[in-house]
Amino acid sequence: MRLLAIETSCDETAVALVSKQNGVESSLVASQIHLHRPFGGVVPEVACRAHQEWLPRLVREVLDETGTTPDAIDGIAVTRGPGLVGALLVGLSFARGLAWGWKKPWVGINHLESHLASLDLADPPFHPPYVALLASGGHTDFFHVSREWDIRFLGGTLDDAAGEAFDKVAHLLELGYPGGPVIEKAAGAHSGAIHEFPRPMQGHPGCNISFSGLKTAVAIALEKEAGRNRNGRTAFWAASFQQCVVLALVKKLEAAAEMARCSRVAIVGGVAANRLLRDAVTNLAERNGWEVGIAPLKYCGDNAAMVGAAAFRCLERQGWSPSDLDADPRLFLGEDE
């Protein structure tokens, strides 16, 4: 089976061709970072216009790159939520038009489930059961995924996602956008002692987490430095913030694994590209004698290959979607703990 997969949940336009036999045959992503950087964050209207411009071009490129015709495609997979409602509708409407024009079935996919399915694209694949931390610009959630792909929500952020916290602190440090990569780069220039920020929800049971107190602590610390040579301390503050976030996420991942009584842990999502987090989760697993899975770097951010991987699992469980499928910007994933 071969699927054309489409992802437009936020600010990345992505199209991929995936198959059961050959895996990812082509995966293209058109980044919008340069469009949103002047605003310091994603502007929904700008994202929608970019999706409309890029989707037809990416589909043509994927088909040309793989020498594929619509006749050789068995169906279409598209993200239906959660995400920005306008961006989701652009992708869903485009996919609906392709499905109608090519006379193909289609399936709507949960964006969060796609991130979990990115572990299927690792080499070797990291199959369930496992407890996963999904950390991205819009989500910080913990899930237990059973061998049968039953997904249970264990907890998550009570306010901003980890990626949003990186963006806001990067703005405070005047490092630019997006926050994750620029803070990681700045932190890499620092060695030695760091400032010990209060760790989010330390001592609270479970795996819920909050970043509001940490962001406030960073803002207060920087305000106290007003008038000093802050530029010379940017790497220090970036490293201090990054380490606090990583330690907090790893501690909550450990709590989630204990809640689910699972000795297999994983990280997925855009923040999973952070090297310090990847190393910390690997060390956590080694200390506890656990198995660890980490999404491949190229599939950490939003992409369509993971949408196709999730579609194969969804089709096994529930089949194709109805023709009147609609977008759901608040689509939930899993059963509550």
C-alpha positions as CSV (number, residue, x, y, z in Angstrom):
1,M,0.0,0.0,0.0
2,R,1.2,3.5,-0.9
3,L,-0.1,6.7,0.6
4,L,0.3,10.3,-0.3
5,A,0.5,12.1,3.1
6,I,-0.1,15.8,3.8
7,E,0.7,17.9,6.9
8,T,-0.4,21.5,7.5
9,S,-1.3,21.7,11.2
10,C,0.8,24.8,11.9
11,D,3.7,26.5,10.0
12,E,5.3,23.7,8.0
13,T,3.9,22.6,4.7
14,A,4.8,19.0,4.1
15,V,4.0,16.2,1.6
16,A,5.4,12.6,1.6
17,L,4.9,9.4,-0.2
18,V,5.1,6.4,2.1
19,S,4.6,2.7,1.4
20,K,4.3,-0.5,3.5
21,Q,7.0,-2.1,1.3
22,N,9.6,0.7,0.9
23,G,9.0,3.0,3.8
24,V,9.5,6.7,3.1
25,E,9.9,7.1,-0.6
26,S,9.9,10.9,-0.5
27,S,9.4,13.5,2.2
28,L,9.4,17.2,1.5
29,V,8.9,20.1,3.9
30,A,8.6,23.8,3.0
31,S,9.6,25.8,6.1
32,Q,7.9,29.0,6.9
33,I,10.4,30.2,9.5
34,H,11.5,33.1,7.4
35,L,7.9,34.3,7.0
36,H,7.1,34.3,10.8
37,R,10.5,35.4,12.2
38,P,9.8,39.1,11.9
39,F,6.7,38.6,14.1
40,G,8.4,36.4,16.7
41,G,5.8,33.7,16.3
42,V,3.4,32.0,13.9
43,V,0.9,34.3,12.2
44,P,-2.1,32.1,11.2
45,E,-3.1,34.1,8.1
46,V,0.5,34.0,6.8
47,A,0.7,30.3,7.4
48,C,-2.5,29.6,5.5
49,R,-1.4,31.6,2.5
50,A,1.9,29.7,2.5
51,H,0.2,26.4,2.7
52,Q,-2.0,27.3,-0.3
53,E,1.0,28.2,-2.3
54,W,3.2,25.3,-1.4
55,L,0.9,22.3,-1.4
56,P,0.4,21.9,-5.2
57,R,4.1,22.4,-5.8
58,L,5.1,19.8,-3.2
59,V,2.7,17.2,-4.5
60,R,4.1,17.6,-8.0
61,E,7.7,17.4,-6.7
62,V,7.0,14.3,-4.7
63,L,5.3,12.6,-7.7
64,D,8.1,13.7,-10.0
65,E,10.9,12.7,-7.6
66,T,9.5,9.2,-7.2
67,G,8.2,8.7,-10.8
68,T,4.7,8.0,-9.4
69,T,1.4,8.6,-11.0
70,P,-2.0,8.9,-9.1
71,D,-2.9,5.4,-10.3
72,A,-0.1,4.0,-8.2
73,I,-1.3,5.6,-5.0
74,D,-3.8,3.7,-2.9
75,G,-5.1,6.6,-0.7
76,I,-4.4,10.0,0.9
77,A,-3.6,10.7,4.5
78,V,-4.0,14.2,6.0
79,T,-3.7,15.8,9.4
80,R,-7.1,16.8,10.7
81,G,-6.1,18.2,14.1
82,P,-5.1,19.5,16.5
83,G,-3.6,22.7,15.2
84,L,-4.4,26.1,13.7
85,V,-8.0,25.8,12.3
86,G,-7.2,27.7,9.1
87,A,-4.1,25.8,8.4
88,L,-5.8,22.5,9.0
89,L,-8.7,23.4,6.7
90,V,-6.3,24.3,3.9
91,G,-4.7,20.9,4.1
92,L,-7.9,19.0,4.5
93,S,-9.6,20.8,1.6
94,F,-6.7,20.2,-0.6
95,A,-6.6,16.5,0.3
96,R,-10.4,16.2,-0.2
97,G,-10.0,17.7,-3.7
98,L,-7.2,15.2,-4.5
99,A,-9.2,12.3,-3.2
100,W,-12.2,13.3,-5.3
101,G,-10.2,14.0,-8.4
102,W,-8.1,10.9,-8.2
103,K,-11.0,8.7,-7.0
104,K,-9.1,7.6,-3.9
105,P,-10.1,7.0,-0.3
106,W,-8.7,9.2,2.4
107,V,-8.0,9.1,6.1
108,G,-7.8,11.9,8.7
109,I,-4.9,11.6,11.2
110,N,-4.4,13.1,14.6
111,H,-1.2,15.2,14.6
112,L,-0.1,14.0,18.0
113,E,-0.5,10.4,16.9
114,S,1.7,11.2,13.9
115,H,4.5,12.3,16.2
116,L,4.2,9.0,18.1
117,A,4.3,7.2,14.8
118,S,7.6,8.9,14.0
119,L,9.2,6.2,16.1
120,D,8.2,3.7,13.5
121,L,10.5,5.6,11.1
122,A,13.6,5.1,13.4
123,D,16.3,2.7,12.3
124,P,15.5,0.2,13.8
125,P,11.9,1.1,14.5
126,F,10.9,1.6,18.1
127,H,7.6,-0.2,18.4
128,P,5.3,-0.1,21.4
129,P,4.7,-0.6,24.3
130,Y,6.4,2.6,25.6
131,V,5.8,5.8,27.5
132,A,6.5,8.8,25.3
133,L,7.2,12.5,26.0
134,L,5.8,14.5,23.1
135,A,7.4,17.9,23.3
136,S,6.9,20.5,20.6
137,G,6.0,24.1,20.0
138,G,2.4,23.5,20.8
139,H,2.4,20.4,23.0
140,T,4.1,18.9,26.0
141,D,2.3,15.6,26.8
142,F,3.0,12.2,28.2
143,F,1.4,9.1,26.7
144,H,1.4,5.4,27.3
145,V,1.2,3.4,24.0
146,S,0.3,-0.3,24.3
147,R,1.5,-3.0,22.0
148,E,-1.9,-2.9,20.3
149,W,-1.6,0.9,19.8
150,D,-4.1,1.8,22.5
151,I,-3.0,5.3,23.6
152,R,-3.5,6.6,27.1
153,F,-2.9,10.3,28.1
154,L,-0.9,10.4,31.3
155,G,-0.5,14.2,31.8
156,G,1.1,17.2,30.3
157,T,1.6,21.0,30.4
158,L,-0.8,23.1,32.3
159,D,0.1,26.3,30.4
160,D,2.7,26.8,27.6
161,A,4.3,24.0,25.8
162,A,8.0,23.5,26.0
163,G,8.6,25.0,22.6
164,E,6.6,28.1,23.5
165,A,8.7,28.5,26.6
166,F,11.8,28.3,24.5
167,D,10.4,30.9,22.1
168,K,9.5,33.3,24.9
169,V,12.8,33.0,26.7
170,A,14.7,33.4,23.4
171,H,12.7,36.7,23.0
172,L,13.8,37.8,26.5
173,L,17.4,37.1,25.6
174,E,17.0,38.8,22.2
175,L,18.2,35.7,20.4
176,G,15.5,35.5,17.7
177,Y,13.0,32.9,16.5
178,P,12.4,30.0,16.7
179,G,13.6,29.7,20.3
180,G,14.6,26.0,20.5
181,P,17.5,26.1,18.0
182,V,18.8,29.6,19.0
183,I,18.8,28.8,22.7
184,E,20.6,25.5,22.1
185,K,23.2,27.2,20.0
186,A,23.8,30.0,22.5
187,A,23.9,27.5,25.4
188,G,26.6,25.5,23.6
189,A,28.9,28.5,23.9
190,H,28.8,28.3,27.7
191,S,30.8,26.0,30.0
192,G,31.0,25.9,33.7
193,A,28.5,26.7,36.5
194,I,24.9,27.8,35.7
195,H,22.1,29.5,37.5
196,E,19.9,27.1,39.3
197,F,16.4,28.1,38.3
198,P,13.5,26.6,40.3
199,R,12.5,23.4,38.6
200,P,8.9,23.4,37.3
201,M,6.5,21.5,39.6
202,Q,9.3,19.8,41.4
203,G,7.9,17.7,44.2
204,H,4.4,17.5,42.6
205,P,3.3,13.9,42.0
206,G,2.3,12.8,38.5
207,C,3.6,14.1,35.2
208,N,1.8,17.4,34.8
209,I,4.2,20.3,34.2
210,S,4.1,24.1,34.1
211,F,6.5,26.5,32.6
212,S,5.0,29.8,33.7
213,G,7.0,30.1,36.9
214,L,10.2,29.3,35.1
215,K,9.6,32.0,32.5
216,T,8.9,34.5,35.3
217,A,12.1,33.5,37.1
218,V,14.1,34.1,33.9
219,A,12.5,37.5,33.3
220,I,13.2,38.5,36.9
221,A,16.8,37.3,36.7
222,L,17.4,39.3,33.5
223,E,15.7,42.4,34.9
224,K,18.2,42.3,37.8
225,E,21.0,42.3,35.2
226,A,19.6,45.5,33.6
227,G,22.4,47.9,32.9
228,R,25.1,45.3,33.0
229,N,26.8,43.7,30.0
230,R,24.0,41.2,29.3
231,N,25.5,40.2,25.9
232,G,28.4,38.6,27.7
233,R,26.0,36.5,29.8
234,T,23.6,35.4,27.1
235,A,25.2,32.0,26.8
236,F,25.1,31.6,30.6
237,W,21.3,32.3,30.8
238,A,20.5,30.2,27.8
239,A,22.4,27.2,29.3
240,S,20.7,27.8,32.7
241,F,17.2,27.8,31.2
242,Q,17.8,24.9,28.8
243,Q,19.2,22.7,31.6
244,C,16.3,23.5,33.9
245,V,13.7,22.6,31.2
246,V,15.5,19.4,30.3
247,L,15.8,18.2,33.9
248,A,12.2,18.9,34.5
249,L,11.0,17.1,31.4
250,V,13.2,14.0,32.1
251,K,12.0,13.9,35.7
252,K,8.4,14.0,34.6
253,L,9.1,11.3,31.9
254,E,10.5,9.1,34.7
255,A,7.3,9.7,36.7
256,A,5.2,8.9,33.7
257,A,7.0,5.6,33.2
258,E,6.5,4.7,36.9
259,M,2.8,5.6,36.6
260,A,2.4,3.2,33.7
261,R,4.8,0.6,35.1
262,C,6.6,0.6,31.8
263,S,10.3,0.2,31.2
264,R,10.4,1.5,27.7
265,V,10.5,5.3,27.2
266,A,10.7,7.6,24.2
267,I,10.8,11.2,23.1
268,V,9.2,12.7,20.0
269,G,8.3,16.2,18.6
270,G,10.3,19.2,17.7
271,V,11.9,19.7,21.1
272,A,13.1,16.1,20.9
273,A,15.7,17.4,18.4
274,N,17.5,19.1,21.4
275,R,20.8,17.3,22.0
276,L,20.8,17.9,25.7
277,L,17.4,16.3,26.0
278,R,18.2,13.4,23.8
279,D,21.3,12.7,25.9
280,A,19.5,13.1,29.2
281,V,16.7,10.7,28.2
282,T,19.3,8.2,27.1
283,N,21.1,8.5,30.4
284,L,17.8,8.1,32.3
285,A,17.1,4.9,30.5
286,E,20.7,3.6,31.1
287,R,20.4,4.4,34.9
288,N,17.1,2.5,35.2
289,G,17.9,-0.4,32.8
290,W,15.2,0.8,30.4
291,E,14.9,0.7,26.6
292,V,14.8,4.0,24.9
293,G,13.5,5.3,21.6
294,I,14.2,8.7,20.1
295,A,12.5,10.1,17.0
296,P,15.0,10.5,14.1
297,L,16.2,14.1,13.8
298,K,14.6,14.6,10.4
299,Y,11.2,13.5,11.7
300,C,11.2,15.4,15.0
301,G,9.6,18.6,13.5
302,D,6.3,18.6,11.6
303,N,6.5,16.4,8.5
304,A,4.2,14.3,6.4
305,A,6.2,11.1,6.6
306,M,5.0,10.6,10.1
307,V,1.5,11.2,9.0
308,G,1.8,8.3,6.6
309,A,3.3,6.1,9.3
310,A,0.3,6.9,11.6
311,A,-2.1,6.3,8.8
312,F,-1.0,2.7,8.4
313,R,-1.7,2.1,12.0
314,C,-5.1,3.9,11.9
315,L,-6.2,2.0,8.8
316,E,-5.6,-1.3,10.5
317,R,-7.9,-0.3,13.4
318,Q,-10.6,1.8,11.8
319,G,-10.3,1.9,8.1
320,W,-10.8,4.9,5.8
321,S,-12.5,8.2,6.8
322,P,-15.9,9.3,5.6
323,S,-16.1,11.9,2.8
324,D,-17.5,14.6,5.1
325,L,-14.6,14.5,7.5
326,D,-13.9,17.9,9.0
327,A,-11.0,19.6,10.8
328,D,-10.8,19.6,14.6
329,P,-8.3,22.2,16.0
330,R,-8.8,20.8,19.5
331,L,-8.6,17.1,18.7
332,F,-7.6,15.1,21.7
333,L,-5.5,12.0,21.7
334,G,-5.9,8.9,24.0
335,E,-8.0,8.1,27.0
336,D,-7.5,10.0,30.2
337,E,-5.5,8.4,33.0
